[in-house]
């Protein structure tokens, strides 16, 4: 979300030294969560062809789940962030920062909403802490991070790109390497190939293949399809909801 920030939230909360419950239902300590997260980061250090996912959320006419504004000029995206981040950097504003290092990462509605609703249907007695942890795992976020609210944003699909070597959003997968002599161009990003390389750091398990790394699912590391809003792009804030409220509503 110096170096390019992965996701839009960096605020770190003091970890409550109690146990949390993973999606699979096992009690896991803080040390075990740290270990799993470090393993996820190590696993994403080098991508392979086997890790290419060919069913990414695509922005095209065939994807009937997407939500468009009347007239089809804007698409509904959502970002999970701290209330502090929202109040200080997004509330009452109409444009993303022009600086490429202040990236705004989003998913497209309703993918994450469906994920957490399904989680609560399977685990109706889950606590807020359990829901928070499972979402952090699904979105490839650190378990100690502070994320309070889901913020809907209406944006032009032309202002969205995939954080991949090929930035197009209309297909279902990302390539593994840049095509020789073909470096994508993104508004307000200088030298996209260098920008892309900076996205990989030792703080997040970033795939670089268009999806978040789910470090809480032993069966699949494929999380949500992720996107970045082009620096300087305009947006309209939709609803702002507390995490559990977002996970119990439907579109």
N, C-alpha and C positions, 0 to 999 in steps of 0.2 A: 504497500500500500504502500548529501551522502549518497548511498546505494538505493536502488529502487525498492520500495516497500512491497512485500508480498501481501496481498489483500489490502483492505483499506484500514485495518485496525492494527495498531501496534501496542495499545495500552495493555499493560500486564497487571493482573490483579494478584493479590496475595492469595496463595493457594491454601484452601482450608484443609488441614491435615486429617481428613477423614477419607474413607474408601469411597470409590465411585464404582458404578456398575457399567460394564461395557455392553454393547449391543447383544453379545452372545450370552449375557447374564452372569458372568463371573465377576467376583469382587476383585478389584485391582487397586493396588496401592499407588501412591504418588511415584515411587521409584519405578514400579513396573510400567506406569504410563510414560514416564520419561524414557525408559528403555525402548518401548514400542515406537515412540516418536522418533528417537534417534535412528532406529532401524529403518523407519520409513524414509527419513532423509537420506540415509546411505543407499537405500534401494533406488532412489530417484536420481542419484548422482550421474548415472549413465543410462539413457533410454535405449531400448532395443526394439526391433521390428515386432517382436512378440507382444510388446506392450501397447502397440497401436490399437486404439479402440475404434471400431467402425460403426458405432451407433450413437455418435454425439448428437445433441440437440441441434437441429439445423433450422436456419431461418429461411424457410421457403414455403410455397403454397401447400405442400404435402403435410406439413406439421400443423395439424389442426388444434393442437393444445396451446399454441402461442396466443397471447392476448394483445390485440391491436386497438389503438384509439379509433374513434369514429373518423372515417376517411382513410385510415390506414397509414397515416404519416408517422406514427410513433408506436413503439413496441414497449410492453411492460417488462421491466427488469427489477431485480431486488438485490439488496446488499445487506449483510448482517454486520452490525457495528456496535460500538459502545454509544451510550446516550451522549457522552461527552463529545465524541467525534461528530455525531449528528448535529448537536446543538451549536458547535463551534465552527464546523466546516461545511455543512450542507443546508441547515435550516435557513429559510428565507433567502436562499441563493438560487441562481438560475443557470449557473455555468460551472463546469468542472475546472479545476486549476489548469492553467496553461503549461505548468511544469511537468515534464514527463516523469520525473521521479515521484510525483504524487499521484500515482495511478489509482483509479477507482475500479475495483474488481466487482463483477456482478454475475449472477446467474439469471436465466430467463424464467419468468413465471410460466407455469406453476411447478417446475421440477422439484425445488427444495421443499415447497409446501406439501407436495404429495408425499415426499420422502418422510417428513416428520409426522404427517398425519397417519401414514401407514405404521410408523413406529409406535405412536400412541394407541393405535387400534390393537396392535399386538401386545402392548404393555400399558394398559389403561391406568395402572397405579404408579407409573413412572414419576419420579420427582422432577422438579425443575432442574436440579443438578444433573440428573441422568439424561434428560433431554438435551441440556446444554452440551454435555460431553459427547453424546452420540452425534450431534450436529457438528461439533468441532472435528471429530474424527472423519465424518463424511466429507467435510469441506477442506480437509488437510490443514487444519489449524492447531496451534498449540493448546494443550488442555488448560494451561494457566491463563490464556488470553481472556480479556473481558469483552463480551459481546452481549448487548442488552436488547437491541431492537432490530427488527427487519424494516428496512426503508425501501418502499417502492419508488421507482423512478421511471418516468415516461421519457424515452429517448428515440431519436431517429436510428433506424437500423444501419444507416450509413455511418453512424458514429460509434459502432461497436466492432471490435475485432477480436479474433481469437489469439491468445498468447502462444502462438505456434510459429514454426518457420514459414508456414503459409497461413495468412491471416484471414482468409475468406470464411464466412460464416454460413454459407449456403449448402455445404456438403456435410458429410457425416464422419470425417476423419481428418487427422493432421499428418503431414509428412514428417519424416525423421530428420531430413537434412534440407538446407537451402538448395534450391536449384541454382546451378552455376550461372552467374551473371544476372540472376533475378532476385533482387532483394526487395521485399515489399515496402511500400511507402504508406506511412500513417501520418495524418495531420499532426503537426507540432511534435513529432518525434524525429530527431536527427539520427540518421544511420540506424535503421531498425535492427540490423544484424547485431550491432553492439548493444543496443537496448535489450534485445532478447537474451543475450548472454548474461547481462547483469541481473536478469530476473532469477537466475539460478543462484542461490546462496545457501548458506548452511543453517538458515533459520526455519525453512519450510520444506516439506517434501513435495516439491513442485515437479510435475511430470513433463511439462513443456509439450504435451500432446493433446491439449484441449479439455482435459478433465482433471478434477481435483483428485488427490490421492487419499483414498479412504483407508486410514490406518486402524480402523476398528472392525473391519470385516475380514475374517480369515479366509473367506471364499473368493473375494474379488477386491482388488485395489481400486477399481473404477468408481469414482464418486460422481459429482455433478459436472455437467458441461460448464466450463467457465469462460468468461469474456472480460475484456477491459474496455472502458469508455475512453475514446480518444481525448487526449488533453485539450481543454478548451471547449469541449462539446457542451451544448445546452441540454438542460433537462427540466422536467417538471416533477416535483415531489408528489407522490400519491399518498397512500396511507403509511403511517408509522406505527408499528405494533410491537408490543412486548413479545418476547420469544414464544412463550406458551400460547399466547393469544393467536399468534400467526399460525402456529402448528395445529390449532383446533378450528380454524376457519377453512373455508373452501372457496375456490373461485368458480 
